[in-house]
Structure formats: structure tokens, C-alpha cells
Amino acid sequence: MLRALIALMLTVSFITTANAQDGAAPDREATGGAQTLEDIMARQRGEEVDNSFRSDATGDPDSAAGIASQLGTLGGASDPELWRGLRFGSADITASNNGPAATTLIQDGGMRWLQFREGPLLHYGGYLLFFTFAALVMFLLIRGRIRIDGEKTGRKITRFKAVERFGHWLLAGSFILLGITGLVSLFGRKVLIPAFGHETFSVLALGSKWIHNNVSWAFILGLIMIFVMWVLHNLPDRTDLHWLRKGGGIFSDGHPPAKKFNAGQKLIFWSVIVLGASISASGVALLFPFEINMFAATFAKLNSLGISEAFGLGQLRETLAPHEEMQYAQLWHAIVSFVLMAIIFAHIYIGTVGMEGAYDAMGSGEVEEQWAREHHSIWAEEELAKAKDAPESATPAE
Amino acid sequence: MKAMFAAFVAIALIAVGSNLYLSQAGFSSQDRASSPAVRLDN
């Protein structure tokens, strides 16, 4: 009882303190309402400072002095007030330049974007790729290559037709090019310029930009192709649950039954489709700057559905400067791309060094019958049954 | 392997083609950010 009472008292005292802090309006009398040393120090401590005392102080044209009076020609707004209007985006600006973002003269969010891009994005993105690669090397060392367990038959089953392999390689080839050139663009200023100098990076950056901008369409086409060709085979079903429960048989002796695609491959497929589509959308928005603005609308939806509140993000801003739309598109494009690159590392691993016989599926399109029986038993049975039926049905009826 | 090489050739062709098309499509910064009265390229 005493404990509960103490806990209650502590809670109440915390709430009271919090209220006291919230309620205390900073005293800016000494500076005539302008920001104080305490405001500057608070920002340096990383605290949130309510900027409305500045953003709202943009003058009052209605109470302007007469045009013939002292300062009357300023129209009720002093120079600092005019600059605040420009900085906080409330000034009414007319520009002779007819570009979509021409009336944004000061873009307040630019530094936050730059700092995030050069800091956490670059570091955590780099760590993600490095640790994924290291984990795969460790996995290979511990588990070793997954071999074909049974006796090889020497007989082949067609796993992927030429058009399927074409679509896969269109997507894969373009993704690798886009991944490398994207990393060159992202790591340029912080890593490549210090390492190789401006002259070398200039050539590298120009080439990367050309490849990244133009190869993107091949990626989008490949993405559409594999979606159309494989979506029906990738719908989840009951065999996937069994496959997942067995962990794909990766550490056990047995192979859980699977159709044309097992649950692991389905996860890869849907990751590629969903993340690839998201990367494509943000990429197209970046290719045509200021034409496609998706983030303000998305933030408004997240706010209205309460999703941003649920994740503790508060109310997201629903009005963004044109440049901020592009900055969010760039960050989203890079973050999602890092995630997809890490997933594709694993996909490349298991399709090449990780598993004996897997590469043939996308190389020649013909896989060893025993491999098919082990890794895609249900599909293999169906294909073999079809092959058995084919000559009979192909026999003329007469 | 033929399908793979065909896809790689297709990537190159799509890239060259899209560059030719997009540079004419009127979406360059110059086209978007200046009026016909502004002559930046001559």
C-alpha cells in the first residue's frame, strides 16, 4: 500500500513538473521578442524549440505607417520580418523564372536532409550491406554448400523458359548496375572524393548518373515482366507454412515439399515486387523533379489513419516545400534500395555458391531431375507427369 | 546463357533509347525552369 502511494505521488509530481515545463513561456522581453541565448542553447542541446515566435513574426501590413511617414515604404514589415517570411515559406513571392520550385527562395529543411544523407543513411546503409555479406560468408563457412543429396540422374527438367530467364536477367542486370551506380552517387562526397580525388570522381559520377537514369527503365520493364510471369506461382498456400516451419530444410536432412517456388523464394519475389515498385515510384519522381509529389499526400494519409501517431511520430507535416518532396523521395529511394540490396545479396548467394545445381535454373534453364525432386518435389512430380503424358497426347487420334 | 546475354543487350539498348528520347522530351531543367525568352544554350 505504501509502495503504491509512493508510486502515485512520484507520478503526480512528474506530471506537475512536466506541466510546469510545458506551461512556462520563455521570457524574451530582453530581446524585444527576438530569440534569446537560451533559445540558441536549447537548440544546441537538441531540444525542440517552438519556432512560432519567429515564423509568425512576419510583420503586419494592416498596421503599416502611412506611405509618407517614416518607414512607411516598408509596408508594415521590417527587413528581418521579410526574411522570416522567406525562410518559413509564408511570403508571397512572384518569380519571373517559371520553374516548379522557383518561389521557394530559402529551403529550411535542406540541412536536415543533407545531414541525414551524409550521416545515418550512409553509415547504417553501409553497415547493412557489410554485415549481410559477412553473415553470408559465415553461413557458407558453417553450413557449407548445399549439395544434391541423392544420386544424380543425368536427366534434365526445364525449369525456366527463355522468356522467363530473359525477364529475370533484365531485372537482375539492371538492378546490379543501378545498385553500383547508386552507391557511387551516395558515397561520392564522403568516401570516393577523399579516396580518389575530384577529377576521377567527376568522370565516375557523370557515368554513374547516365547509367542510373537510363537503365532504370530496363529495371521497371523487368519488374513488370517477372510480376506478370510469376505472380500466380507466388501466391501463398499451405505448403509454405510447412516449408517455413521446417526452415526450408536448410539445417536438417530432409527437404520440405515445395511447388515451383518455395516459401523462401516467394518472400524474395514479393520483396522484389513491393520494394522494387516503391523504388521505381520514388525513382521516377526523382527523374522528373517537382512533377510527381507523393510525400505530402502520403503523410496526410498516415496522419488521418492514425498510423503516424501509433508509431510515435506525431503529426507528420502535410505541407512540404517542393525541394522537401524531392529530399524525402531521395531518402526513401535510398533506404528501400539498401534493404532490397541486402535481400538480393542473399538471393545471389543461394542461387550461386550457396546451392549446388541452383544456378542452372537461370543459366541454361534446365535443372538436374534429382535437384528438382529434392528442392521442388511437388513441381518436379507435376513436370515429370506432364512429360510422361505428353507423347501419348501428342499421338494422332487415328 | 543466351537469354542472359540477350537481356544484357536489351538493357544497353533500352538505356541508349531512353536517353535519346528523354533528352528530347522537354523535361530538362532548362526546359522546365526557363521560358522560351531565355536562351541558355546559345
Interface residues (C-beta under 8 A of the other chain):
Chain A: N97 N98 G99 P100 A102 A162 V163 R165 F166 G167 H168 W169 L170 A172 G173 S174 L177 W210 I211 N213 N214 V215 W217 A218 L221 G222 L287 F288 P289 F290 E291 M362 G363 S364 G365
Chain B: M1 K2 A3 M4 A6 A7 F8 A10 I11 I14 A15 V16 S18 N19 L22 F27 S29 R32 A33 S34 S35
